[in-house]
Amino acid sequence: MLINAAWGLGEAIVGGLVTPDMYGVDKHSGALLAREIADKAVMTVRTVDGTQEVLVPAEKRHAPTLSLGQARLLAELGARIKAMYGQPMDIEWVLHEGRIWIVQARPITALPTQKHAL
């Protein structure tokens, strides 16, 4: 299972403003297969008027966005959602005050035909 994570709202990832951290987790064992921690220079934050891009604080810029336990929990939730729908899913989630919230799940419509390293 592949998990992408960055600080702030997901708009920075979707908009290509930041390269997210990447976690590859084995969906059966929960073992961490790969982890790439990105240089996350900006993040999208909520404001009174909507959203805005701000600089990531220096101490968080190269820090992992998820702990191993959080990555494992996301993989477990992803596997349960996939089983519920009977197909691979693109799942959007939020980590707030230590809790993970699933905010959207939709079918993945285009999967690679070849197996990758993960």
N, CA, C and O atoms as CSV, one atom per row, in Angstrom:
chain,resi,resn,atom,element,x,y,z
A,1,MET,N,N,0.838,-1.158,0.000
A,1,MET,CA,C,0.000,0.000,0.000
A,1,MET,C,C,0.894,1.235,0.000
A,1,MET,O,O,1.917,1.265,0.683
A,2,LEU,N,N,0.512,2.236,-0.753
A,2,LEU,CA,C,1.302,3.458,-0.859
A,2,LEU,C,C,0.573,4.586,-0.150
A,2,LEU,O,O,-0.607,4.826,-0.405
A,3,ILE,N,N,1.272,5.276,0.737
A,3,ILE,CA,C,0.702,6.378,1.501
A,3,ILE,C,C,1.539,7.622,1.227
A,3,ILE,O,O,2.765,7.593,1.338
A,4,ASN,N,N,0.869,8.714,0.869
A,4,ASN,CA,C,1.530,10.015,0.703
A,4,ASN,C,C,1.075,10.923,1.832
A,4,ASN,O,O,-0.096,10.902,2.212
A,5,ALA,N,N,1.987,11.718,2.370
A,5,ALA,CA,C,1.652,12.605,3.485
A,5,ALA,C,C,2.496,13.868,3.434
A,5,ALA,O,O,3.675,13.834,3.081
A,6,ALA,N,N,1.876,14.977,3.790
A,6,ALA,CA,C,2.573,16.265,3.897
A,6,ALA,C,C,1.915,17.054,5.020
A,6,ALA,O,O,0.827,16.702,5.473
A,7,TRP,N,N,2.558,18.099,5.460
A,7,TRP,CA,C,1.993,18.963,6.495
A,7,TRP,C,C,0.879,19.800,5.883
A,7,TRP,O,O,0.920,20.123,4.696
A,8,GLY,N,N,-0.106,20.146,6.683
A,8,GLY,CA,C,-1.191,21.016,6.234
A,8,GLY,C,C,-2.229,20.270,5.414
A,8,GLY,O,O,-2.318,19.043,5.463
A,9,LEU,N,N,-3.005,21.024,4.667
A,9,LEU,CA,C,-4.070,20.459,3.847
A,9,LEU,C,C,-3.503,19.806,2.602
A,9,LEU,O,O,-2.415,20.160,2.146
A,10,GLY,N,N,-4.231,18.865,2.058
A,10,GLY,CA,C,-3.783,18.107,0.896
A,10,GLY,C,C,-3.689,18.894,-0.393
A,10,GLY,O,O,-3.138,18.399,-1.376
A,11,GLU,N,N,-4.215,20.110,-0.411
A,11,GLU,CA,C,-4.170,20.933,-1.620
A,11,GLU,C,C,-2.747,21.147,-2.124
A,11,GLU,O,O,-2.527,21.238,-3.332
A,12,ALA,N,N,-1.788,21.228,-1.222
A,12,ALA,CA,C,-0.395,21.438,-1.635
A,12,ALA,C,C,0.130,20.233,-2.407
A,12,ALA,O,O,0.940,20.392,-3.320
A,13,ILE,N,N,-0.320,19.033,-2.054
A,13,ILE,CA,C,0.085,17.824,-2.776
A,13,ILE,C,C,-0.604,17.793,-4.134
A,13,ILE,O,O,0.047,17.631,-5.166
A,14,VAL,N,N,-1.929,17.949,-4.129
A,14,VAL,CA,C,-2.719,17.891,-5.353
A,14,VAL,C,C,-2.253,18.953,-6.354
A,14,VAL,O,O,-2.179,18.692,-7.555
A,15,GLY,N,N,-1.944,20.138,-5.856
A,15,GLY,CA,C,-1.512,21.235,-6.714
A,15,GLY,C,C,-0.052,21.168,-7.134
A,15,GLY,O,O,0.412,22.018,-7.894
A,16,GLY,N,N,0.679,20.166,-6.647
A,16,GLY,CA,C,2.078,20.020,-7.016
A,16,GLY,C,C,3.019,21.021,-6.368
A,16,GLY,O,O,4.142,21.209,-6.834
A,17,LEU,N,N,2.570,21.665,-5.294
A,17,LEU,CA,C,3.415,22.647,-4.613
A,17,LEU,C,C,4.440,22.002,-3.699
A,17,LEU,O,O,5.446,22.621,-3.353
A,18,VAL,N,N,4.185,20.754,-3.305
A,18,VAL,CA,C,5.074,20.065,-2.380
A,18,VAL,C,C,5.161,18.594,-2.794
A,18,VAL,O,O,4.184,17.999,-3.250
A,19,THR,N,N,6.340,18.035,-2.625
A,19,THR,CA,C,6.503,16.592,-2.802
A,19,THR,C,C,6.215,15.954,-1.451
A,19,THR,O,O,6.867,16.294,-0.463
A,20,PRO,N,N,5.258,15.043,-1.384
A,20,PRO,CA,C,4.910,14.451,-0.086
A,20,PRO,C,C,5.893,13.377,0.344
A,20,PRO,O,O,6.641,12.838,-0.472
A,21,ASP,N,N,5.881,13.074,1.631
A,21,ASP,CA,C,6.568,11.888,2.120
A,21,ASP,C,C,5.842,10.677,1.531
A,21,ASP,O,O,4.638,10.735,1.281
A,22,MET,N,N,6.570,9.589,1.313
A,22,MET,CA,C,5.987,8.379,0.766
A,22,MET,C,C,6.304,7.225,1.705
A,22,MET,O,O,7.446,7.032,2.121
A,23,TYR,N,N,5.270,6.467,2.027
A,23,TYR,CA,C,5.412,5.289,2.871
A,23,TYR,C,C,4.840,4.102,2.110
A,23,TYR,O,O,3.692,4.148,1.669
A,24,GLY,N,N,5.618,3.047,1.950
A,24,GLY,CA,C,5.132,1.805,1.371
A,24,GLY,C,C,4.975,0.809,2.500
A,24,GLY,O,O,5.942,0.481,3.188
A,25,VAL,N,N,3.748,0.323,2.694
A,25,VAL,CA,C,3.451,-0.580,3.806
A,25,VAL,C,C,2.848,-1.862,3.245
A,25,VAL,O,O,1.944,-1.814,2.412
A,26,ASP,N,N,3.345,-3.003,3.700
A,26,ASP,CA,C,2.769,-4.277,3.300
A,26,ASP,C,C,1.372,-4.392,3.904
A,26,ASP,O,O,1.206,-4.333,5.122
A,27,LYS,N,N,0.367,-4.558,3.038
A,27,LYS,CA,C,-1.019,-4.565,3.514
A,27,LYS,C,C,-1.369,-5.786,4.353
A,27,LYS,O,O,-2.365,-5.766,5.076
A,28,HIS,N,N,-0.573,-6.844,4.275
A,28,HIS,CA,C,-0.860,-8.053,5.048
A,28,HIS,C,C,-0.153,-8.039,6.399
A,28,HIS,O,O,-0.767,-8.337,7.423
A,29,SER,N,N,1.122,-7.696,6.408
A,29,SER,CA,C,1.896,-7.772,7.652
A,29,SER,C,C,2.021,-6.433,8.374
A,29,SER,O,O,2.326,-6.401,9.567
A,30,GLY,N,N,1.787,-5.325,7.663
A,30,GLY,CA,C,1.983,-4.008,8.266
A,30,GLY,C,C,3.443,-3.582,8.282
A,30,GLY,O,O,3.782,-2.543,8.847
A,31,ALA,N,N,4.316,-4.385,7.660
A,31,ALA,CA,C,5.746,-4.059,7.631
A,31,ALA,C,C,5.996,-2.851,6.738
A,31,ALA,O,O,5.403,-2.720,5.667
A,32,LEU,N,N,6.874,-1.980,7.188
A,32,LEU,CA,C,7.268,-0.831,6.386
A,32,LEU,C,C,8.242,-1.311,5.317
A,32,LEU,O,O,9.325,-1.802,5.637
A,33,LEU,N,N,7.863,-1.172,4.052
A,33,LEU,CA,C,8.688,-1.622,2.938
A,33,LEU,C,C,9.583,-0.511,2.409
A,33,LEU,O,O,10.689,-0.768,1.932
A,34,ALA,N,N,9.102,0.721,2.495
A,34,ALA,CA,C,9.863,1.861,1.983
A,34,ALA,C,C,9.386,3.122,2.686
A,34,ALA,O,O,8.233,3.230,3.103
A,35,ARG,N,N,10.303,4.066,2.804
A,35,ARG,CA,C,9.951,5.367,3.375
A,35,ARG,C,C,10.864,6.398,2.757
A,35,ARG,O,O,12.087,6.286,2.842
A,36,GLU,N,N,10.274,7.403,2.135
A,36,GLU,CA,C,11.034,8.510,1.558
A,36,GLU,C,C,10.521,9.799,2.180
A,36,GLU,O,O,9.364,10.175,1.996
A,37,ILE,N,N,11.387,10.464,2.912
A,37,ILE,CA,C,11.013,11.711,3.570
A,37,ILE,C,C,11.429,12.869,2.667
A,37,ILE,O,O,12.611,13.046,2.370
A,38,ALA,N,N,10.450,13.647,2.237
A,38,ALA,CA,C,10.687,14.734,1.291
A,38,ALA,C,C,11.031,16.032,2.011
A,38,ALA,O,O,10.802,16.179,3.211
A,39,ASP,N,N,11.580,16.955,1.255
A,39,ASP,CA,C,11.797,18.327,1.715
A,39,ASP,C,C,10.488,19.063,1.476
A,39,ASP,O,O,10.164,19.426,0.345
A,40,LYS,N,N,9.747,19.277,2.544
A,40,LYS,CA,C,8.416,19.880,2.437
A,40,LYS,C,C,8.517,21.356,2.797
A,40,LYS,O,O,8.400,21.724,3.966
A,41,ALA,N,N,8.733,22.199,1.795
A,41,ALA,CA,C,9.003,23.617,2.030
A,41,ALA,C,C,7.749,24.429,2.343
A,41,ALA,O,O,7.805,25.380,3.122
A,42,VAL,N,N,6.620,24.060,1.740
A,42,VAL,CA,C,5.383,24.818,1.956
A,42,VAL,C,C,4.259,23.882,2.362
A,42,VAL,O,O,4.320,22.670,2.153
A,43,MET,N,N,3.235,24.477,2.947
A,43,MET,CA,C,2.020,23.737,3.275
A,43,MET,C,C,0.834,24.663,3.089
A,43,MET,O,O,0.951,25.883,3.202
A,44,THR,N,N,-0.305,24.062,2.801
A,44,THR,CA,C,-1.540,24.817,2.678
A,44,THR,C,C,-2.244,24.774,4.028
A,44,THR,O,O,-2.413,23.708,4.619
A,45,VAL,N,N,-2.650,25.943,4.507
A,45,VAL,CA,C,-3.350,26.027,5.791
A,45,VAL,C,C,-4.686,26.734,5.594
A,45,VAL,O,O,-4.876,27.518,4.664
A,46,ARG,N,N,-5.582,26.431,6.490
A,46,ARG,CA,C,-6.899,27.060,6.475
A,46,ARG,C,C,-6.805,28.448,7.088
A,46,ARG,O,O,-6.101,28.653,8.078
A,47,THR,N,N,-7.513,29.396,6.499
A,47,THR,CA,C,-7.595,30.756,7.032
A,47,THR,C,C,-9.064,31.152,7.138
A,47,THR,O,O,-9.946,30.413,6.699
A,48,VAL,N,N,-9.317,32.295,7.711
A,48,VAL,CA,C,-10.683,32.802,7.825
A,48,VAL,C,C,-11.308,32.973,6.437
A,48,VAL,O,O,-12.510,32.771,6.266
A,49,ASP,N,N,-10.491,33.344,5.448
A,49,ASP,CA,C,-10.985,33.611,4.094
A,49,ASP,C,C,-10.853,32.424,3.144
A,49,ASP,O,O,-11.206,32.544,1.971
A,50,GLY,N,N,-10.362,31.299,3.611
A,50,GLY,CA,C,-10.165,30.135,2.731
A,50,GLY,C,C,-8.896,29.394,3.089
A,50,GLY,O,O,-8.787,28.816,4.171
A,51,THR,N,N,-7.927,29.411,2.169
A,51,THR,CA,C,-6.643,28.760,2.415
A,51,THR,C,C,-5.513,29.642,1.920
A,51,THR,O,O,-5.723,30.569,1.137
A,52,GLN,N,N,-4.311,29.337,2.389
A,52,GLN,CA,C,-3.126,30.020,1.888
A,52,GLN,C,C,-1.916,29.131,2.081
A,52,GLN,O,O,-1.907,28.253,2.943
A,53,GLU,N,N,-0.889,29.365,1.267
A,53,GLU,CA,C,0.372,28.638,1.367
A,53,GLU,C,C,1.283,29.388,2.327
A,53,GLU,O,O,1.440,30.606,2.239
A,54,VAL,N,N,1.882,28.632,3.249
A,54,VAL,CA,C,2.834,29.200,4.198
A,54,VAL,C,C,4.070,28.312,4.227
A,54,VAL,O,O,4.019,27.152,3.819
A,55,LEU,N,N,5.160,28.854,4.702
A,55,LEU,CA,C,6.384,28.068,4.840
A,55,LEU,C,C,6.233,27.066,5.977
A,55,LEU,O,O,5.660,27.377,7.021
A,56,VAL,N,N,6.746,25.875,5.767
A,56,VAL,CA,C,6.779,24.867,6.820
A,56,VAL,C,C,7.865,25.281,7.813
A,56,VAL,O,O,8.963,25.651,7.397
A,57,PRO,N,N,7.579,25.227,9.118
A,57,PRO,CA,C,8.616,25.563,10.095
A,57,PRO,C,C,9.869,24.708,9.869
A,57,PRO,O,O,9.771,23.532,9.520
A,58,ALA,N,N,11.026,25.301,10.069
A,58,ALA,CA,C,12.298,24.645,9.775
A,58,ALA,C,C,12.415,23.263,10.432
A,58,ALA,O,O,12.944,22.334,9.821
A,59,GLU,N,N,11.927,23.121,11.668
A,59,GLU,CA,C,12.067,21.843,12.375
A,59,GLU,C,C,11.175,20.737,11.801
A,59,GLU,O,O,11.391,19.560,12.088
A,60,LYS,N,N,10.176,21.108,10.992
A,60,LYS,CA,C,9.281,20.116,10.395
A,60,LYS,C,C,9.594,19.847,8.923
A,60,LYS,O,O,9.120,18.863,8.354
A,61,ARG,N,N,10.384,20.713,8.315
A,61,ARG,CA,C,10.587,20.643,6.866
A,61,ARG,C,C,11.116,19.290,6.392
A,61,ARG,O,O,10.666,18.782,5.365
A,62,HIS,N,N,12.048,18.708,7.110
A,62,HIS,CA,C,12.619,17.412,6.731
A,62,HIS,C,C,12.191,16.296,7.684
A,62,HIS,O,O,12.723,15.188,7.619
A,63,ALA,N,N,11.245,16.580,8.556
A,63,ALA,CA,C,10.782,15.592,9.537
A,63,ALA,C,C,9.714,14.689,8.924
A,63,ALA,O,O,8.942,15.134,8.075
A,64,PRO,N,N,9.663,13.428,9.347
A,64,PRO,CA,C,8.606,12.530,8.870
A,64,PRO,C,C,7.232,13.037,9.294
A,64,PRO,O,O,7.056,13.519,10.413
A,65,THR,N,N,6.268,12.924,8.396
A,65,THR,CA,C,4.915,13.365,8.704
A,65,THR,C,C,4.137,12.317,9.490
A,65,THR,O,O,3.173,12.648,10.179
A,66,LEU,N,N,4.548,11.060,9.392
A,66,LEU,CA,C,3.852,9.969,10.069
A,66,LEU,C,C,4.826,9.111,10.868
A,66,LEU,O,O,5.983,8.938,10.482
A,67,SER,N,N,4.346,8.581,11.977
A,67,SER,CA,C,5.104,7.570,12.698
A,67,SER,C,C,4.845,6.225,12.017
A,67,SER,O,O,3.930,6.106,11.202
A,68,LEU,N,N,5.640,5.229,12.345
A,68,LEU,CA,C,5.418,3.888,11.795
A,68,LEU,C,C,4.032,3.384,12.190
A,68,LEU,O,O,3.339,2.777,11.374
A,69,GLY,N,N,3.630,3.625,13.415
A,69,GLY,CA,C,2.307,3.191,13.879
A,69,GLY,C,C,1.177,3.844,13.095
A,69,GLY,O,O,0.187,3.194,12.760
A,70,GLN,N,N,1.330,5.132,12.803
A,70,GLN,CA,C,0.306,5.830,12.017
A,70,GLN,C,C,0.253,5.289,10.592
A,70,GLN,O,O,-0.831,5.117,10.036
A,71,ALA,N,N,1.414,5.021,9.997
A,71,ALA,CA,C,1.450,4.457,8.640
A,71,ALA,C,C,0.793,3.077,8.632
A,71,ALA,O,O,0.046,2.748,7.710
A,72,ARG,N,N,1.069,2.273,9.654
A,72,ARG,CA,C,0.450,0.938,9.748
A,72,ARG,C,C,-1.068,1.043,9.900
A,72,ARG,O,O,-1.810,0.284,9.276
A,73,LEU,N,N,-1.527,1.977,10.725
A,73,LEU,CA,C,-2.961,2.160,10.917
A,73,LEU,C,C,-3.625,2.597,9.613
A,73,LEU,O,O,-4.706,2.113,9.276
A,74,LEU,N,N,-2.991,3.500,8.885
A,74,LEU,CA,C,-3.546,3.921,7.597
A,74,LEU,C,C,-3.619,2.750,6.621
A,74,LEU,O,O,-4.599,2.614,5.888
A,75,ALA,N,N,-2.594,1.908,6.608
A,75,ALA,CA,C,-2.612,0.732,5.736
A,75,ALA,C,C,-3.741,-0.219,6.136
A,75,ALA,O,O,-4.419,-0.774,5.272
A,76,GLU,N,N,-3.941,-0.406,7.428
A,76,GLU,CA,C,-5.024,-1.263,7.913
A,76,GLU,C,C,-6.389,-0.698,7.502
A,76,GLU,O,O,-7.253,-1.434,7.026
A,77,LEU,N,N,-6.571,0.597,7.688
A,77,LEU,CA,C,-7.825,1.236,7.282
A,77,LEU,C,C,-8.024,1.123,5.772
A,77,LEU,O,O,-9.134,0.872,5.301
A,78,GLY,N,N,-6.944,1.308,5.019
A,78,GLY,CA,C,-7.016,1.185,3.565
A,78,GLY,C,C,-7.422,-0.209,3.131
A,78,GLY,O,O,-8.228,-0.369,2.214
A,79,ALA,N,N,-6.870,-1.215,3.783
A,79,ALA,CA,C,-7.213,-2.599,3.453
A,79,ALA,C,C,-8.685,-2.876,3.774
A,79,ALA,O,O,-9.360,-3.575,3.018
A,80,ARG,N,N,-9.182,-2.339,4.876
A,80,ARG,CA,C,-10.587,-2.530,5.236
A,80,ARG,C,C,-11.513,-1.833,4.242
A,80,ARG,O,O,-12.557,-2.375,3.877
A,81,ILE,N,N,-11.136,-0.644,3.809
A,81,ILE,CA,C,-11.952,0.090,2.834
A,81,ILE,C,C,-11.937,-0.628,1.489
A,81,ILE,O,O,-12.969,-0.729,0.826
A,82,LYS,N,N,-10.772,-1.126,1.086
A,82,LYS,CA,C,-10.676,-1.889,-0.166
A,82,LYS,C,C,-11.573,-3.121,-0.103
A,82,LYS,O,O,-12.282,-3.423,-1.062
A,83,ALA,N,N,-11.544,-3.829,1.018
A,83,ALA,CA,C,-12.378,-5.022,1.174
A,83,ALA,C,C,-13.867,-4.659,1.134
A,83,ALA,O,O,-14.677,-5.396,0.572
A,84,MET,N,N,-14.212,-3.532,1.725
A,84,MET,CA,C,-15.606,-3.105,1.761
A,84,MET,C,C,-16.139,-2.831,0.345
A,84,MET,O,O,-17.282,-3.165,0.031
A,85,TYR,N,N,-15.310,-2.225,-0.494
A,85,TYR,CA,C,-15.740,-1.867,-1.842
A,85,TYR,C,C,-15.352,-2.918,-2.889
A,85,TYR,O,O,-15.839,-2.873,-4.019
A,86,GLY,N,N,-14.492,-3.849,-2.524
A,86,GLY,CA,C,-14.120,-4.916,-3.439
A,86,GLY,C,C,-13.218,-4.486,-4.582
A,86,GLY,O,O,-13.160,-5.153,-5.614
A,87,GLN,N,N,-12.513,-3.375,-4.405
A,87,GLN,CA,C,-11.596,-2.894,-5.435
A,87,GLN,C,C,-10.608,-1.913,-4.820
A,87,GLN,O,O,-10.864,-1.365,-3.747
A,88,PRO,N,N,-9.474,-1.686,-5.494
A,88,PRO,CA,C,-8.501,-0.706,-4.988
A,88,PRO,C,C,-9.124,0.686,-4.897
A,88,PRO,O,O,-9.894,1.093,-5.768
A,89,MET,N,N,-8.785,1.395,-3.848
A,89,MET,CA,C,-9.388,2.705,-3.594
A,89,MET,C,C,-8.316,3.768,-3.384
A,89,MET,O,O,-7.241,3.497,-2.850
A,90,ASP,N,N,-8.638,4.985,-3.818
A,90,ASP,CA,C,-7.843,6.176,-3.532
A,90,ASP,C,C,-8.517,6.812,-2.321
A,90,ASP,O,O,-9.667,7.246,-2.401
A,91,ILE,N,N,-7.808,6.866,-1.215
A,91,ILE,CA,C,-8.406,7.286,0.048
A,91,ILE,C,C,-7.757,8.579,0.521
A,91,ILE,O,O,-6.533,8.676,0.605
A,92,GLU,N,N,-8.583,9.562,0.826
A,92,GLU,CA,C,-8.083,10.810,1.403
A,92,GLU,C,C,-8.361,10.763,2.907
A,92,GLU,O,O,-9.419,10.321,3.353
A,93,TRP,N,N,-7.391,11.224,3.655
A,93,TRP,CA,C,-7.471,11.133,5.099
A,93,TRP,C,C,-6.868,12.379,5.720
A,93,TRP,O,O,-6.162,13.145,5.066
A,94,VAL,N,N,-7.164,12.562,6.999
A,94,VAL,CA,C,-6.657,13.690,7.771
A,94,VAL,C,C,-6.143,13.156,9.100
A,94,VAL,O,O,-6.758,12.282,9.711
A,95,LEU,N,N,-5.023,13.684,9.533
A,95,LEU,CA,C,-4.512,13.406,10.877
A,95,LEU,C,C,-4.654,14.696,11.664
A,95,LEU,O,O,-4.014,15.699,11.351
A,96,HIS,N,N,-5.499,14.665,12.692
A,96,HIS,CA,C,-5.740,15.866,13.492
A,96,HIS,C,C,-5.751,15.484,14.969
A,96,HIS,O,O,-6.514,14.620,15.399
A,97,GLU,N,N,-4.891,16.144,15.728
A,97,GLU,CA,C,-4.788,15.904,17.165
A,97,GLU,C,C,-4.630,14.417,17.485
A,97,GLU,O,O,-5.235,13.890,18.419
A,98,GLY,N,N,-3.783,13.754,16.666
A,98,GLY,CA,C,-3.451,12.362,16.920
A,98,GLY,C,C,-4.455,11.345,16.406
A,98,GLY,O,O,-4.231,10.142,16.545
A,99,ARG,N,N,-5.548,11.792,15.821
A,99,ARG,CA,C,-6.569,10.876,15.301
A,99,ARG,C,C,-6.605,10.933,13.783
A,99,ARG,O,O,-6.429,11.995,13.184
A,100,ILE,N,N,-6.835,9.777,13.167
A,100,ILE,CA,C,-6.949,9.702,11.714
A,100,ILE,C,C,-8.421,9.682,11.344
A,100,ILE,O,O,-9.216,8.928,11.904
A,101,TRP,N,N,-8.761,10.529,10.387
A,101,TRP,CA,C,-10.133,10.627,9.887
A,101,TRP,C,C,-10.114,10.334,8.394
A,101,TRP,O,O,-9.300,10.900,7.664
A,102,ILE,N,N,-10.990,9.466,7.933
A,102,ILE,CA,C,-11.143,9.209,6.505
A,102,ILE,C,C,-12.149,10.238,5.991
A,102,ILE,O,O,-13.264,10.326,6.506
A,103,VAL,N,N,-11.761,11.016,4.980
A,103,VAL,CA,C,-12.650,12.063,4.474
A,103,VAL,C,C,-13.218,11.738,3.094
A,103,VAL,O,O,-14.230,12.314,2.693
A,104,GLN,N,N,-12.584,10.829,2.367
A,104,GLN,CA,C,-13.102,10.467,1.050
A,104,GLN,C,C,-12.436,9.186,0.579
A,104,GLN,O,O,-11.266,8.938,0.870
A,105,ALA,N,N,-13.188,8.380,-0.148
A,105,ALA,CA,C,-12.628,7.186,-0.785
A,105,ALA,C,C,-13.323,7.016,-2.129
A,105,ALA,O,O,-14.549,7.081,-2.222
A,106,ARG,N,N,-12.523,6.797,-3.169
A,106,ARG,CA,C,-13.092,6.598,-4.500
A,106,ARG,C,C,-12.277,5.526,-5.214
A,106,ARG,O,O,-11.095,5.346,-4.924
A,107,PRO,N,N,-12.907,4.814,-6.149
A,107,PRO,CA,C,-12.181,3.762,-6.865
A,107,PRO,C,C,-10.988,4.318,-7.639
A,107,PRO,O,O,-11.046,5.416,-8.192
A,108,ILE,N,N,-9.918,3.547,-7.665
A,108,ILE,CA,C,-8.785,3.881,-8.521
A,108,ILE,C,C,-9.143,3.384,-9.910
A,108,ILE,O,O,-9.414,2.197,-10.097
A,109,THR,N,N,-9.147,4.283,-10.883
A,109,THR,CA,C,-9.602,3.921,-12.224
A,109,THR,C,C,-8.476,3.506,-13.152
A,109,THR,O,O,-8.738,2.874,-14.176
A,110,ALA,N,N,-7.246,3.833,-12.835
A,110,ALA,CA,C,-6.121,3.457,-13.699
A,110,ALA,C,C,-4.978,2.940,-12.832
A,110,ALA,O,O,-4.319,3.709,-12.131
A,111,LEU,N,N,-4.756,1.650,-12.887
A,111,LEU,CA,C,-3.651,1.038,-12.160
A,111,LEU,C,C,-2.566,0.623,-13.141
A,111,LEU,O,O,-2.866,0.245,-14.274
A,112,PRO,N,N,-1.306,0.689,-12.718
A,112,PRO,CA,C,-0.223,0.226,-13.597
A,112,PRO,C,C,-0.393,-1.271,-13.890
A,112,PRO,O,O,-0.897,-2.028,-13.061
A,113,THR,N,N,0.034,-1.671,-15.074
A,113,THR,CA,C,-0.086,-3.087,-15.448
A,113,THR,C,C,1.095,-3.897,-14.963
A,113,THR,O,O,0.998,-5.121,-14.877
A,114,GLN,N,N,2.208,-3.256,-14.642
A,114,GLN,CA,C,3.387,-3.965,-14.162
A,114,GLN,C,C,3.519,-3.746,-12.673
A,114,GLN,O,O,3.120,-2.707,-12.148
A,115,LYS,N,N,4.090,-4.747,-11.982
A,115,LYS,CA,C,4.339,-4.586,-10.552
A,115,LYS,C,C,5.541,-3.672,-10.355
A,115,LYS,O,O,6.542,-3.771,-11.066
A,116,HIS,N,N,5.422,-2.784,-9.382
A,116,HIS,CA,C,6.539,-1.916,-8.991
A,116,HIS,C,C,7.239,-2.513,-7.791
A,116,HIS,O,O,6.856,-3.578,-7.307
A,117,ALA,N,N,8.237,-1.851,-7.323
A,117,ALA,CA,C,9.009,-2.320,-6.166
A,117,ALA,C,C,8.144,-2.448,-4.927
A,117,ALA,O,O,8.453,-3.253,-4.048
A,118,LEU,N,N,7.064,-1.673,-4.832
A,118,LEU,CA,C,6.194,-1.775,-3.674
A,118,LEU,C,C,5.112,-2.738,-4.003
A,118,LEU,O,O,4.241,-2.996,-3.171
